[in-house]
């Protein structure tokens, strides 16, 4: 396989991974080490707590009043923010050729009269005087 093809494929995988982490809530998996560190903090306070009890306390039940709300807010999936949904468009290298089928030689185009379009004569500084009626 060509080295450039491998490089292009690797760049596409990296770009896909970055877009996946940015546009979905999968970036919360990056916070897993914070959850494990917070679990060890709870284990130091109470050696009888298990991991399922830790999850139940922080996600499914009421948390203890242990003054670590800032640390609890750093846990994954406690607060999920997806700020934007962007879909990049990569233009094609090959031009797209469209062929139109002409059914008749006479083409009727409707004339649109839009009152919302500005009229240059009325927006001009020098405009004709108004006649008072």
C-alpha positions as CSV (number, residue, x, y, z in Angstrom):
1,X,0.0,0.0,0.0
2,X,1.2,3.5,-0.8
3,X,2.6,5.5,2.2
4,X,0.4,8.5,1.2
5,X,-2.7,6.4,1.3
6,X,-1.9,5.2,4.8
7,X,-1.2,8.7,5.9
8,X,-4.5,9.9,4.4
9,X,-6.3,7.1,6.1
10,X,-4.7,7.8,9.4
11,X,-5.5,11.5,9.2
12,X,-9.1,10.6,8.4
13,X,-9.3,8.4,11.5
14,X,-7.9,11.1,13.7
15,X,-10.3,13.7,12.2
16,X,-13.2,11.3,12.7
17,X,-12.2,10.7,16.4
18,X,-11.9,14.4,17.1
19,X,-15.3,15.1,15.6
20,X,-16.9,12.2,17.4
21,X,-15.5,13.5,20.7
22,X,-16.6,17.0,20.0
23,X,-20.1,16.5,18.7
24,X,-21.3,13.7,21.0
25,X,-21.3,13.1,24.7
26,X,-18.5,10.5,24.3
27,X,-16.0,13.1,25.5
28,X,-17.3,12.3,29.0
29,X,-15.2,9.1,28.8
30,X,-12.1,11.3,29.2
31,X,-13.3,12.0,32.8
32,X,-13.1,8.4,33.8
33,X,-9.8,8.8,35.7
34,X,-11.5,11.6,37.7
35,X,-14.2,9.2,38.7
36,X,-11.7,6.5,39.8
37,X,-9.8,9.1,41.8
38,X,-13.0,10.3,43.5
39,X,-13.9,6.7,44.3
40,X,-10.5,6.2,46.0
41,X,-11.2,9.4,48.0
42,X,-14.5,7.9,49.2
43,X,-12.8,4.6,49.9
44,X,-10.3,6.4,52.2
45,X,-13.2,7.9,54.2
46,X,-15.2,4.7,54.3
47,X,-13.5,1.4,53.4
48,X,-16.8,-0.5,53.3
49,X,-18.2,1.4,50.2
50,X,-18.3,-0.5,47.0
51,X,-18.1,0.8,43.4
52,X,-21.8,0.1,42.8
53,X,-22.7,2.0,46.0
54,X,-20.5,4.8,44.9
55,X,-22.3,5.0,41.6
56,X,-25.7,4.8,43.3
57,X,-24.8,7.6,45.7
58,X,-23.6,9.9,42.9
59,X,-26.0,9.1,40.0
60,X,-29.1,7.4,41.3
61,X,-29.6,8.5,44.8
62,X,-28.9,11.3,47.1
63,X,-25.3,12.2,47.7
64,X,-23.9,12.6,51.2
65,X,-23.4,16.1,52.5
66,X,-19.6,15.8,52.5
67,X,-18.9,19.3,51.0
68,X,-17.4,17.9,47.8
69,X,-20.0,19.2,45.3
70,X,-17.4,20.8,43.2
71,X,-15.6,17.4,42.9
72,X,-18.9,15.6,42.2
73,X,-19.7,18.0,39.4
74,X,-16.4,16.8,37.7
75,X,-17.7,13.3,37.4
76,X,-18.5,12.0,33.9
77,X,-22.1,12.4,32.7
78,X,-23.0,14.6,35.7
79,X,-23.3,17.6,33.4
80,X,-23.4,16.9,29.6
81,X,-23.0,19.9,27.3
82,X,-23.2,19.7,23.6
83,X,-22.7,23.2,22.4
84,X,-23.0,22.7,18.7
85,X,-23.6,20.2,16.1
86,X,-21.3,20.8,13.2
87,X,-21.1,18.7,10.2
88,X,-18.1,19.4,8.0
89,X,-18.5,19.3,4.3
90,X,-15.5,18.2,2.3
91,X,-15.8,19.2,-1.3
92,X,-15.3,16.5,-3.9
93,X,-12.3,16.5,-6.1
94,X,-14.2,15.5,-9.2
95,X,-16.6,18.1,-10.6
96,X,-20.2,17.1,-10.7
97,X,-21.7,17.4,-14.1
98,X,-25.5,17.9,-14.2
99,X,-27.4,17.3,-17.4
100,X,-30.7,19.0,-17.8
101,X,-33.4,17.6,-20.0
102,X,-35.2,20.3,-22.0
103,X,-38.8,19.3,-22.7
104,X,-39.8,22.3,-24.8
105,X,-38.2,25.2,-26.4
106,X,-40.4,27.7,-24.6
107,X,-39.5,28.3,-21.0
108,X,-42.0,30.3,-19.0
109,X,-40.5,32.0,-15.9
110,X,-42.8,33.7,-13.4
111,X,-42.3,37.3,-12.5
112,X,-42.2,37.9,-8.8
113,X,-43.2,41.2,-7.4
114,X,-41.9,41.4,-3.9
115,X,-42.8,44.4,-1.9
116,X,-40.1,43.6,0.7
117,X,-37.2,44.3,-1.7
118,X,-35.8,47.8,-1.3
119,X,-36.4,50.2,-4.2
120,X,-33.2,52.1,-5.0
121,X,-35.0,55.3,-5.9
122,X,-36.7,55.6,-2.5
123,X,-33.5,54.8,-0.6
124,X,-31.4,57.4,-2.5
125,X,-30.4,60.7,-1.0
126,X,-31.6,62.5,-4.0
127,X,-35.2,61.4,-4.6
128,X,-38.1,63.1,-6.4
129,X,-40.2,65.5,-4.3
130,X,-43.4,64.2,-2.8
131,X,-46.6,65.8,-4.1
132,X,-48.9,66.8,-1.3
133,X,-52.5,65.8,-2.0
